[in-house]
């Protein structure tokens, strides 16, 4: 009987032992502190998203900053307020914790936004408005600044149009070259591309495209009434000339491309675009001017309206000029620039958004190379010994264009007119006159140096 009662007692369900109240409190507080920690990056990310979103919607930098602050308060302040109830039961402590974490996060994020978006930047140096500057109001909608130097004596039928680099980077004084060509019977037009120098700026920076620059160049030809043009360009100017040749091959009498940029950006990798020394030098220069990179990343990620609102021309033009001032135009050369050329040119009149947006568009355009294979106009390609553009990018002009001639220029970098001014002028003048060049053509596949 006693055994039966014992068995029955064992079969009676026993109540489970509830966890201690202290354990619940510890878990709750840990969860609360984890939420507090998570609220800091959540607020920072939310503030950046809010900044960009409001900038894209309103086109106003101050409103974008206000929007960023409100999003941060909601993300960080709201989450910390909820988390504080798990951390402590005291109302005063909750308020203190919410205010302190929100304030610290706002201060850190505000400091970063101020430094990147609103802080001081290097001033830009505008080009002077001289008495000889005129303007074309093109049918493309572009207001283009230019100077015209008439030919001496009887003018040749095809005027010379100087095409600067960048994009958005007007060249320094080219008075000596202009005088030489004018004396040789050429009307010479030196113009600033849209978005740079004294030319107009576009309200929508997304309108800076390769096609827009090509259309402007063709409109200029029509405005001056030339059947064909002689084009002389450098760096990006070479890329623009190549795209113009592909679109209007019958409108080019002759062309000179000095240190030309790659014909079609999608064809090569970053390693194939620049020399090793040039790539290292550019990375170091951009590292000293992070806004230059931030603005371009934002352009790709969020679009032109948000990017140009947060990084307007007035701020970025000076950053662009300062970054280019830091570049070594002769990377990899053991010797310094030729005597008398150091400091001969300083960036001024630069247009950052013409550069950034056009460069981005250059990676999206259709391949012009099939059309260039049929171009018959004579093209002179000049390559400096220490140009930071990769040799293969330059050589492609010679190999692709049926009537191209490549000359290798010793002791010169990217800016051949600066490093070898006399040889440059002599070579360009001889080529445009159809005369024998001062140096033999370079025909090998590998560089001579």
ZIMO-V457637 format. One record per pair of residues at least 6 apart in sequence whose ideal C-beta (glycine too) atoms are under 7 Angstrom apart, sorted by the first residue. I is the first residue (numbers start at 1). J is the second residue. D is the distance in whole Angstrom. If there is no record, write none. Layout:
I,J,D / I,J,D
This chain:
28,86,5 / 29,86,6 / 29,87,5 / 31,86,6 / 32,83,5 / 32,84,7 / 32,86,3 / 32,87,4 / 33,87,6 / 35,79,6 / 35,82,7 / 35,83,4 / 36,80,6 / 36,83,5 / 36,101,6 / 39,75,7 / 39,76,5 / 39,79,4 / 39,80,5 / 39,83,7 / 39,101,7 / 40,76,6 / 40,101,7 / 40,105,5 / 42,75,5 / 42,76,7 / 42,79,6 / 43,72,4 / 43,75,4 / 43,76,3 / 43,105,5 / 43,109,7 / 44,105,7 / 44,109,5 / 46,71,4 / 46,72,6 / 46,75,4 / 47,68,4 / 47,71,5 / 47,72,4 / 47,109,5 / 49,71,7 / 50,67,5 / 50,68,5 / 50,70,7 / 50,71,3 / 51,64,5 / 51,65,7 / 51,67,7 / 51,68,4 / 51,113,7 / 52,302,5 / 52,306,5 / 54,63,6 / 54,64,4 / 54,67,3 / 55,61,7 / 55,64,4 / 55,306,4 / 55,309,4 / 55,310,5 / 56,302,6 / 56,303,7 / 56,305,5 / 56,306,4 / 58,64,7 / 59,305,6 / 59,309,5 / 60,309,7 / 61,309,6 / 61,310,6 / 64,309,7 / 64,310,7 / 65,113,7 / 68,113,6 / 69,106,7 / 72,105,7 / 72,106,6 / 72,109,6 / 73,102,7 / 76,101,7 / 76,102,5 / 76,105,5 / 77,98,6 / 77,102,4 / 80,97,7 / 80,98,5 / 80,101,5 / 80,102,6 / 81,98,5 / 84,94,4 / 84,97,5 / 84,98,5 / 85,94,6 / 87,97,7 / 88,94,6 / 116,291,6 / 116,294,6 / 117,310,5 / 121,291,7 / 121,315,5 / 121,318,5 / 121,319,5 / 122,318,4 / 122,319,6 / 122,321,7 / 122,322,4 / 123,318,5 / 124,317,4 / 124,318,4 / 124,321,6 / 124,350,7 / 125,321,6 / 125,348,4 / 126,348,7 / 126,349,6 / 127,170,6 / 127,197,5 / 127,198,6 / 127,348,6 / 127,349,4 / 129,198,6 / 132,147,5 / 133,145,6 / 133,147,6 / 133,198,6 / 134,146,6 / 134,148,7 / 135,143,6 / 135,144,7 / 135,145,6 / 136,144,5 / 136,146,6 / 136,220,6 / 136,223,6 / 137,143,6 / 138,144,6 / 138,216,6 / 138,219,4 / 138,220,7 / 138,223,7 / 139,219,6 / 140,212,7 / 140,215,5 / 140,216,5 / 140,219,5 / 142,194,4 / 142,200,6 / 142,216,5 / 143,199,6 / 143,200,4 / 144,191,6 / 144,192,7 / 144,194,7 / 144,199,5 / 144,216,7 / 144,220,7 / 145,191,7 / 145,192,5 / 145,197,6 / 145,198,4 / 145,199,5 / 146,189,6 / 146,190,6 / 146,191,4 / 147,190,5 / 148,187,7 / 148,189,5 / 149,178,5 / 149,182,5 / 149,188,4 / 150,182,7 / 150,187,6 / 151,182,6 / 151,185,5 / 151,186,5 / 151,187,5 / 152,182,6 / 152,183,5 / 152,185,7 / 153,185,6 / 154,185,6 / 155,185,6 / 155,187,5 / 156,185,5 / 156,186,6 / 157,227,7 / 158,226,6 / 158,228,5 / 158,229,6 / 158,230,5 / 158,253,4 / 159,186,6 / 159,187,4 / 159,188,7 / 159,189,6 / 159,224,6 / 159,226,5 / 159,229,6 / 159,230,7 / 160,181,5 / 160,186,5 / 160,188,5 / 160,230,5 / 160,232,6 / 160,432,7 / 161,189,5 / 161,191,7 / 161,220,7 / 161,229,5 / 161,231,6 / 162,174,6 / 162,188,7 / 162,189,7 / 162,190,4 / 162,232,5 / 163,231,6 / 163,232,7 / 163,233,3 / 163,237,4 / 163,240,6 / 163,241,6 / 164,170,5 / 164,171,5 / 164,193,7 / 164,237,5 / 165,171,7 / 165,234,5 / 165,235,3 / 165,236,4 / 165,237,5 / 166,196,6 / 166,236,5 / 166,354,7 / 166,355,5 / 167,193,7 / 167,236,5 / 167,354,5 / 167,355,5 / 167,358,4 / 167,359,6 / 168,195,6 / 168,196,4 / 168,350,6 / 168,351,4 / 168,352,7 / 168,354,3 / 168,355,4 / 169,196,7 / 169,324,7 / 169,347,7 / 169,350,5 / 169,355,7 / 170,192,5 / 170,196,6 / 170,197,4 / 170,349,5 / 171,234,7 / 172,345,4 / 174,190,7 / 174,417,7 / 176,421,7 / 176,425,6 / 177,425,5 / 177,428,7 / 178,188,5 / 178,190,7 / 180,425,5 / 180,429,5 / 181,188,5 / 181,429,7 / 181,432,7 / 182,188,6 / 184,429,6 / 184,433,6 / 186,432,7 / 189,224,7 / 191,220,7 / 192,198,6 / 192,199,4 / 193,199,7 / 193,213,6 / 193,354,7 / 194,200,6 / 194,202,7 / 194,212,7 / 194,216,6 / 194,354,7 / 195,201,6 / 195,202,6 / 195,208,5 / 195,351,4 / 195,353,6 / 195,354,3 / 196,349,6 / 196,350,6 / 196,351,4 / 196,354,5 / 197,349,4 / 201,313,6 / 201,351,7 / 202,208,6 / 204,304,6 / 205,304,4 / 205,308,5 / 205,353,4 / 205,357,5 / 206,304,4 / 206,357,6 / 208,353,6 / 208,354,5 / 208,357,4 / 208,358,5 / 209,358,6 / 209,361,4 / 210,243,6 / 210,358,6 / 210,361,5 / 210,362,6 / 210,365,5 / 213,240,5 / 213,358,7 / 214,243,5 / 214,244,5 / 214,247,5 / 217,244,5 / 218,248,6 / 221,229,6 / 221,251,6 / 228,251,5 / 228,252,6 / 228,253,4 / 229,251,6 / 229,252,6 / 229,253,6 / 230,253,5 / 230,254,5 / 230,432,6 / 231,241,5 / 231,252,6 / 231,255,4 / 232,256,5 / 232,428,6 / 233,240,6 / 233,241,5 / 233,257,6 / 234,258,4 / 234,259,6 / 235,259,5 / 235,260,7 / 235,261,6 / 235,414,7 / 236,261,5 / 238,257,3 / 238,258,7 / 238,260,2 / 238,261,6 / 239,260,6 / 239,261,4 / 239,262,7 / 239,263,7 / 241,255,5 / 241,257,6 / 242,263,5 / 242,368,6 / 242,372,6 / 243,368,5 / 245,252,6 / 245,255,7 / 245,372,6 / 245,375,5 / 245,377,7 / 246,368,4 / 246,371,4 / 246,372,5 / 249,375,5 / 249,377,7 / 252,377,5 / 253,377,7 / 254,377,6 / 254,378,5 / 254,431,7 / 254,432,6 / 255,377,6 / 255,379,5 / 256,380,5 / 256,428,5 / 256,431,6 / 257,379,7 / 257,381,5 / 257,397,6 / 258,382,4 / 258,416,5 / 258,417,7 / 259,382,7 / 259,383,7 / 259,384,6 / 259,387,5 / 259,389,6 / 259,414,5 / 259,416,6 / 260,381,7 / 260,394,6 / 260,397,6 / 261,389,6 / 262,268,6 / 262,273,6 / 262,393,4 / 263,368,7 / 263,369,6 / 263,396,6 / 263,397,7 / 263,400,7 / 264,367,5 / 264,368,6 / 264,369,6 / 265,362,5 / 265,363,5 / 266,363,6 / 268,393,7 / 272,390,6 / 272,392,6 / 273,390,6 / 273,393,6 / 274,282,7 / 274,388,6 / 274,389,7 / 274,390,6 / 275,331,7 / 275,332,6 / 275,388,5 / 275,390,6 / 277,331,4 / 277,332,4 / 277,388,7 / 278,331,5 / 278,388,3 / 281,327,6 / 281,328,5 / 281,331,4 / 281,388,7 / 282,327,7 / 285,323,5 / 285,326,4 / 285,327,5 / 286,292,6 / 286,293,5 / 286,323,6 / 288,326,6 / 289,319,5 / 289,322,6 / 289,323,4 / 291,311,7 / 291,319,5 / 292,319,5 / 292,320,7 / 292,323,5 / 295,307,6 / 295,311,4 / 295,316,6 / 295,356,6 / 296,356,5 / 298,306,6 / 298,307,4 / 298,310,7 / 299,307,4 / 299,356,6 / 299,357,7 / 299,360,6 / 300,360,6 / 304,357,6 / 308,353,6 / 313,351,7 / 313,352,7 / 313,353,6 / 316,352,4 / 316,353,7 / 317,350,5 / 317,351,6 / 317,352,5 / 319,352,7 / 320,350,5 / 320,352,4 / 320,355,6 / 321,347,4 / 321,348,7 / 321,350,5 / 324,347,5 / 325,346,7 / 325,347,6 / 329,413,4 / 329,414,5 / 329,415,5 / 330,337,6 / 330,386,4 / 330,413,3 / 330,419,7 / 331,386,6 / 331,388,5 / 332,386,5 / 333,385,7 / 333,386,4 / 333,413,6 / 336,342,7 / 337,419,6 / 338,411,6 / 338,419,6 / 338,420,7 / 341,418,5 / 341,419,6 / 344,418,5 / 345,415,7 / 345,418,5 / 369,400,6 / 372,400,5 / 372,401,6 / 373,400,6 / 375,401,6 / 375,402,7 / 376,402,6 / 376,403,6 / 377,403,7 / 378,403,5 / 379,397,7 / 379,401,5 / 379,403,6 / 379,404,4 / 380,405,5 / 380,407,7 / 380,431,5 / 381,394,6 / 381,397,5 / 381,398,5 / 381,404,6 / 381,405,7 / 381,406,5 / 382,407,5 / 382,409,6 / 382,416,6 / 382,427,7 / 383,394,5 / 383,406,6 / 383,408,6 / 383,409,7 / 384,409,5 / 384,412,3 / 384,413,5 / 384,414,6 / 384,416,5 / 384,419,7 / 385,409,7 / 385,410,5 / 385,411,6 / 385,412,6 / 385,449,5 / 386,412,7 / 386,413,4 / 387,413,6 / 387,414,5 / 388,414,6 / 389,414,7 / 391,447,5 / 395,406,7 / 397,404,6 / 398,404,5 / 398,406,4 / 405,441,5 / 406,441,6 / 406,442,5 / 407,427,6 / 407,437,7 / 407,439,5 / 407,441,7 / 407,442,6 / 408,442,5 / 408,448,5 / 409,416,5 / 409,420,6 / 409,423,7 / 411,419,7 / 411,420,7 / 412,419,4 / 412,420,5 / 413,419,6 / 416,424,5 / 417,424,5 / 423,438,7 / 426,438,5 / 427,437,6 / 427,438,6 / 430,436,7 / 430,437,5 / 430,438,6 / 431,437,6 / 442,448,6
